[in-house]
Amino acid sequence: MKKNNFKLILLSLLIAVMVLPLSEKIFHFSVSKLAELKGAYVKPVCPQLSWKSFFNYEMQDSLSSYVENEISNRNSLVRLRNQIAFTIFHESPNKELVVGKNNYLFERAYIDFYTQQVWFDSAWMSKRIELLVDVTDSLKRRNIDLVVVYAPSKASFMPENIPDRYLWNCKRDNIYKTCAHLMEQSKVLFIDFNKYFISQKDKSPIEIFPRGNAHWSYFTGTVAADSIARFIRTQFNIPLVHYKWYQPPATDKTNYQEGDLAVTLNLLKPFRDGGYVYPTIEVTDSANCVKPDVAIIGDSFAWTLIFSYLPQNIFSRNFEFWDYNRKIWSPYKNETINIEQLDYKNELLKKRVIIIVEGGLHYNEIGHGFIDKTYELFHHKK
């Protein structure tokens, strides 16, 4: 009898789960009102019936996606599934996101770069840097200084937290090591934060890479921005504005920059890191100082430097970020402009300092086309 009761309970629960979405649609209520799912996602639309779409099965597939998306409490069910996968099986629903040891999250692309699962040719890279040396000299003759910055890579910084199944290749970190060595041997001014922060790994009480981050933390970005400012002041003899920055106590609350990987897990229970630090900048002396025109060219790691708000305090209002050398963003303008819409030579020659910032996927792609474009600019034969 008890066995039959148990079966009856299970059957009732199954029927309730099946009927719940329809009931919510009819009676306009919601069991759970969780936030929208995070991450890149295109909401399906109801397909239009046509003979062509019907017979090639496009309509059926589109309709299936649309109906599935319209199920009430779909977000709750997706989050429940993801929570089970993460908590019990230590897996991510996103194949591009890897759950590492101690729940450190990695983008798969950074692990592939670390283990050299991408194409790389050291001879090709050497020639790229030779061109960069020429570009640097050409800019210097026009009173424009250039520095290349390597941001740290999470895979390089903490390989001990990468799952063992990804570490079969013995050529680990070979791309970074080769690129860094070639940069150090060249005449190009070079700041290697990957090397520096690895050396500080056991000394800093604040995590360089929080568990849920793909990028360096806000605090780490501020430290890097401060180091770059000091470098510019001494190496280029530019009397920058004087400032000081304050380090408040750590907090569990994150701002919109932190946890860029964790939010894409879409869990029922929020992914918690803790230990976030958000410094503040205060200008102390701007008399007899210079605010140079500066452009940062690089990948997404540059955003944390920018959001430290140090560039806005010590550089001129002509400061710009050339995002992947494709779009120009300025904190003083309300629009992002495609670089192809502007006079490239004119924009470049306005600058006093060029800072190229590359993260752990782009050590071998310095400037994202900047080298070739600028080299051609100065060596174009009429």
N, C-alpha and C positions, 0 to 999 in steps of 0.2 A: 504493500500500500504506500509506504513511504517513497519507494522508488517511482511509483506512478505520480505522486505529488511533485517530486523533483522534476520529472519530465514536463508536467503541466506548468510548473513555474518557468522553466526554460522556454517553453513554447509561448507562454504569455509575454515574456520579455521580448522574444523575437518579434512577435506580432506588434507589440508596442513600439519597438524601434522602427518597424516598417511603416506603421500608420502615423507616427509622430510628424514626419515632414508634411504629409497631406493635411493633417489636423491643423498644423501651424498656418498653412496657406489659407485654409477655409476660415479659421477663427481668429486669424491675425494676432497671434501671440508668438513669443520666442522664449525658449527655455534658456538660451544663453546668448548674450550679446557681446561676444569677444570682439576685439579689434580686427580690422582687416588683416589678411595675411600679408607679410612683408616679402619683398623681393621683386624681381622682374616678372611681370605677369600681364598677359593680355586677356581681358575679360571676353569670353565667347559671346557672340551675338546670335540671335535666332536666325537661322538660315532661310533664304527665300527659295521656295519650291520652283524647280525647273526640270525639264526633261533631261537636260545634260547632267545636272548635278545629281539627279536621282539615279540615272543609269551608270554613272561612274563612281557612285557611292560617296561622293563628297558631301551631299546633303545629310546622309545618314550619320557620317562621322561628326559633322558639325552639330547636328541636332543632339547627338549623344553627349557631346561636350557641353552644349548649352544647358541641357536638362540636368546633367550632373552638377554644373556650377550653380543652378538655381535651387538645389535642394536646401531646405531650411537647415540652419545650424551646420552647414557644410564646413565652415571655418572651425567649429568645435571638433568635428569628427576628424578633420585633417590634423589639428593640433594634438588630438588624442593619439592618433596613429603615430605622429612624429615623436611624441613623448615616450611612447612604448619602445619605438625603435632606438631612441637615444638612451633611455634609462636602462632598459633590459639588454639590448643587443649592442649598445655603444656604437650606433651607426647614425648617419645623417640621411635624410630623405633626398638630399641633393647630392648627386654623384660628384659634383665639383667641390664639395665641401667635405673635408676629412676630419673625423673625430679622432684626435690623437690621444696619447697617454695623458693621464691626469686631467682629461676633458679639455685639453688645449685644442682649439680649432685651427685648421689650416685650409687654405685654398689649394686644391690639387695642383694647380699650375705652378705654384711656388715649390712644391715638393718635386715635381718633374724637372724644374730648372735646377734645383739643388742636386738631383741625382743624374743630371745631364741626359734627360729623356727628350731633349730638344736639340735641333741642329746647332752646331757651333764649330767654327774653324778659327783657330788661333792666328793663322797667317792672315786671314781676312780681317780679323780684329786688329792686328798690328798695322795693317794699311789704313784702317779707319782712323786710328789714333795719329798716324802720320799726317793725314789730312786735317785732323783736329789741331795739330801743332801749327800747321800752316794758317788755318783759320784764326787761331789765337794770336799769332804774330801779326796777321793782317788787321785784326781788331785793335791790337796794341798800338800799331802805328797811327790809328785814328783815335787814340786816347780812350779806348774801351777795354776794360779788363774782363777776363773770363775765368771762372772757377767751376770745376766739376765736382759734384757732391754725390757720393754713394750713400743712400739711406740703408738701414739694416734690413736684412731678410729674416723673416720669422723662422724659415727652415734652416738657415745658416746659424741663427742665434740659438735655437733650441732643438737640434736634431735628435736629442734624447727623448723628445716627446712625439716624434714621428712614428707611426706604427711600423713594426719591423718588416711587414710585407712589402713596404715601399723602398727598403734600404738594401736591396740585393746588389745594386750597381756599386762597384768599388770606386768609381770616379765621382765621388761625392764632393760637391762644392767646387768642382774643377773650373766651371765657367767663371764664377766670381774670382777665384784665385788667379786665373790667367789674366782676366781683365784688370784686376787691381794691380797685378805685377807690371803689366804693360803701362798702365797709367802712372805708376810710381817711377818708372824708368823714363818717362817722357818729360818734356819741359812744361807740360800743362799743369797748372796749379790744381791740386787734388785734395779733397777731404774725404776720408774713408770712415764714415760713421759705423759701417758694419764691423770693421776691425776694432774700432774704439769701444763700441758698446759690448762686444764680445769680451773684451779685456776687462770691462767693468761689471761683468755678469754677476759675480758673487759679492760685489761691493755695494751695489745700489739697493736700498730697501724698497724701492718702487719698481714695479715690473716694467720692463722696456716694452714688452708685448703682453698685454692682458690676455687671458684665455680666449675671450670672444672676439678679439681684434685680428684683422688681417694686417693693419698698419700699425706703426709705432704709436704709443700712447700720446695723449695731449701733452703730458709732462715731458716726455722724451723729445717731442717736436719742439717744445719751448727751449729745452737745453740745446738742441741742435741749432735753432735759430739764433740763440745767444752766441754760440761758438762761431757761426758764420759771420755775425756782425763783428765780433772781435777780429776775425780773420781779415775782413775787408778793411777795418780800421788800420791794422798793422801792415798787411801785405801791399795794399794799394794806397796807403798814406792818405786816407780820406777821414777827416775829423768828424766822425758821426756824432749824432746827438747822444748825450750821456743819459743813462737810465738805470733803474734797478728793478728787480722783479722779486715778488714775494711768493713763498711757497706755503699755501694754507694746509691744514690737516687733510689727510686722506678721507675720502667719502665713498659710500656704496652707490651713490646716485651718479648716473652717467649723463653726459650731454649728448647731443645728436651725433657727435663724431665717433664716440666709443661704441664697442660692441657691434661693429659693422657685419661681422659674420654671425654672431649669436642671434641677431634679430631674424635672420633668414632661416633659422631652425624652426621657427613658428611652433614653439612648445606651449603646452598648457601652463606649466610652471615657468615663470621667467628665469632665464639663464643669468646667474649672478656671478660677478667677478669680485668686486670690491677693491679698495685700495686706489681709487682714482684720485689724481691730484690735478688741480686747475690753477696754475700760477697766474698772477696779475702783473702787468707792466706799468711802471710809473716813470715818466720822463723827469729827470732831475736838473738837466742843464742843456739848453739849446743855443746859448749865446756863442757866437763865433764858430758855429758848427755848420756842417754841410749835409743836406738831405739829397743824396744822389738819385738820378733816374735809374731805376733798376728793373730788369726783367728776369723772372724765374721761368725757365723752360724745363718741362719735365712731366712726370707721371703723377698718379694720385697721391704719392707720398708727400708731394709739395704742399698739399692742402693743409696738412697739420702745421707746417711751418707758417703758412699764411694765417691760420686761425689762432696762432699764438698772439697775434696782433702786434708783434714786434715790427714786421715790415711797414705796417701802417704808421708806426710811431717814428721810425728812423729813416725811411726812404721818402722821396718826394711823392706828390700826388700823381705823378706819371708812372708810379709803380704798377706793373702788370704781371699777370701769370699767363704764359703761353702754354696752354693745356695741350700736351702731346704735340706741341708746335703746330696745332691746327686751329685752335680757337683762343682768342685773347679775352681774358677776364680782368676786370679792374674793380677794386672795392669802392671806387668813386663813380662808377657808371652803372646804369640800370640795364645794360645789355651786354651780351657776349657776342663778339664779332669774329666771323671766320677770317683767318689770317690772309686768305686769298683775296679778300675784298679790299685789302689795304696795300699801300706801297711798301713792300717788304724792306727795301733798302732804306727808305726814309724812316720807317719805324725802328729799324735796327740801329741806325746811326744816331738816333736820339739818346740812346742809352749810355750810361757811364759804366755800369757793371752788368754782366750777364752771368746768372747762376744757373747751371744745369743740374737738376736733381733727378736721380734715377733710383728706383726701388729694386727689390729683389727679383723682378722679372725682366729688367731692362738694362742690366749692366753692360750688355753688348749692343744696346741700341741708343747710344748717347745722343741726346738731342732730337731723336725721332725725325730725322731728315734735315735737321739744322746744319749739320756739317756739310752735306752736299750742296744745299741751297746757298749757304754763305760762301763756300769755296767758289762756286760758279759765279756768284755775285762779284767777287774780287778778281777772278781770273777769266772772266768772259771776254772772248775775242770779238772785237767789232769787225 
